[in-house]
Amino acid sequence: MVKVAIVEDETLYHEQLEAFLTTFKEEQHQPLEWSIYTDGDQFIDHYTSQFDIIFLDIQMPLMDGMTVAEEIRKVDQHVIIIFITNMTQYAIKGYAVDALDYVLKPINYFAFKERLLKALERLELKKKSLYHH
């Protein structure tokens, strides 16, 4: 079971991402489970490295996604972070927190699916490298 977190303050986008995850799960026969968080503070307060992949909005009112990512990296080096943004210049900063990729708003399913497939490949590689050590 792959555990996904969506950290997105705008209802429109987190509902869209949930719909995309549902479609992906059915299309790919991929066991997925997800949780929605509407602000970075709330997410960080409950974060215990329990997710495999995090879709993280960069622009949120209380704590922006970049700060959330920095906090996550203090406790979890391995979780896959994919930023959600409407500004490409923010995406560049993602390298500082080892983000896998970013999805641009407005989000389309094809771009979302590509990023999620890439994230799942990365997870498989991590599992293999853990078992071989």
C-alpha positions as MATLAB code, in Angstrom:
seq = 'MVKVAIVEDETLYHEQLEAFLTTFKEEQHQPLEWSIYTDGDQFIDHYTSQFDIIFLDIQMPLMDGMTVAEEIRKVDQHVIIIFITNMTQYAIKGYAVDALDYVLKPINYFAFKERLLKALERLELKKKSLYHH';
ca = [
       0.000    0.000    0.000;
       1.431    3.341   -1.051;
       0.505    6.178    1.304;
       0.042    9.616   -0.199;
      -0.498   12.975    1.487;
      -2.054   15.950   -0.246;
      -1.198   19.229    1.450;
      -3.263   21.842   -0.369;
      -5.332   24.686    1.047;
      -7.581   25.228   -1.984;
     -10.600   22.909   -2.042;
     -10.747   22.917   -5.836;
      -7.225   21.515   -6.101;
      -7.331   18.956   -3.321;
     -10.627   17.611   -4.675;
      -9.098   17.452   -8.157;
      -6.032   15.614   -6.837;
      -8.263   13.159   -4.985;
     -10.178   12.485   -8.205;
      -6.861   11.983  -10.055;
      -5.661    9.536   -7.381;
      -8.914    7.588   -7.670;
      -8.564    7.414  -11.467;
      -4.897    6.442  -11.212;
      -5.625    3.743   -8.627;
      -8.249    2.173  -10.908;
      -6.282    2.551  -14.155;
      -2.988    1.242  -12.807;
      -4.402   -1.247  -10.271;
      -2.139    0.449   -7.764;
      -3.025    0.148   -4.074;
      -3.080    3.747   -2.853;
      -4.303    5.368    0.310;
      -4.346    9.114    0.865;
      -4.962   11.832    3.419;
      -5.802   15.478    2.838;
      -4.336   18.339    4.836;
      -5.446   21.898    4.215;
      -2.552   23.665    5.892;
       1.146   23.116    6.430;
       1.032   23.648   10.204;
      -1.545   20.929   10.664;
       0.481   18.572    8.471;
       3.802   19.137   10.250;
       2.158   18.765   13.675;
       1.032   15.254   12.752;
       3.970   14.191   10.610;
       5.683   10.974   11.701;
       7.198    9.772    8.393;
       3.955    7.890    7.715;
       3.748    8.755    4.002;
       5.580    7.548    0.894;
       4.659   10.478   -1.365;
       3.610   14.029   -0.529;
       1.918   16.376   -2.988;
       2.681   19.726   -1.436;
       1.269   23.095   -2.399;
       3.896   25.823   -2.263;
       1.623   28.783   -1.599;
      -0.414   28.351    1.571;
      -1.450   31.029    4.069;
       0.018   29.868    7.392;
       3.119   27.922    6.498;
       4.241   27.823    2.879;
       5.145   24.553    1.226;
       8.860   25.270    1.086;
       8.959   25.713    4.878;
       6.869   22.563    5.294;
       9.343   20.672    3.070;
      12.305   21.947    5.126;
      10.586   20.757    8.318;
       9.832   17.365    6.758;
      13.464   16.925    5.694;
      14.622   17.447    9.295;
      12.848   14.223   10.252;
      12.456   12.308    6.978;
      15.091   12.177    4.245;
      13.297    9.559    2.185;
       9.710   10.655    1.574;
       9.051   11.736   -2.008;
       7.954   15.354   -2.303;
       6.176   16.665   -5.391;
       5.348   20.349   -5.292;
       2.122   21.825   -6.605;
       2.585   25.377   -7.806;
       1.394   27.957  -10.290;
       4.825   29.577  -10.516;
       7.775   27.771  -12.033;
      10.346   29.911  -10.202;
       9.334   28.204   -6.955;
       9.976   24.812   -8.468;
      13.703   25.563   -8.768;
      13.919   26.009   -5.000;
      12.593   22.469   -4.698;
      16.054   21.079   -5.305;
      17.182   22.437   -1.952;
      14.735   20.087   -0.234;
      15.311   17.246   -2.710;
      11.850   17.429   -4.273;
      11.291   14.831   -6.981;
       9.330   17.119   -9.279;
       6.528   19.621   -9.455;
       3.072   19.840  -11.000;
       1.897   23.159  -12.388;
      -1.546   24.567  -11.677;
      -4.007   24.276  -13.275;
      -3.259   20.573  -12.886;
      -3.983   18.180  -15.718;
      -4.285   14.435  -15.284;
      -1.539   13.551  -17.753;
       1.093   15.643  -15.924;
      -0.116   14.323  -12.574;
       0.043   10.707  -13.757;
       3.575   11.172  -15.156;
       4.817   12.521  -11.793;
       3.073    9.799   -9.826;
       4.511    7.040  -12.031;
       7.972    8.570  -11.575;
       7.428    8.670   -7.803;
       6.333    5.016   -7.727;
       9.435    4.031   -9.715;
      11.571    5.883   -7.187;
       9.808    4.046   -4.342;
      10.522    0.689   -5.993;
      14.202    1.577   -6.369;
      14.363    2.602   -2.706;
      12.789   -0.671   -1.603;
      15.244   -2.666   -3.708;
      18.242   -0.775   -2.392;
      17.041   -1.265    1.200;
      16.693   -5.013    0.695;
      20.092   -5.346   -0.943;
      22.038   -3.682    1.858;
];
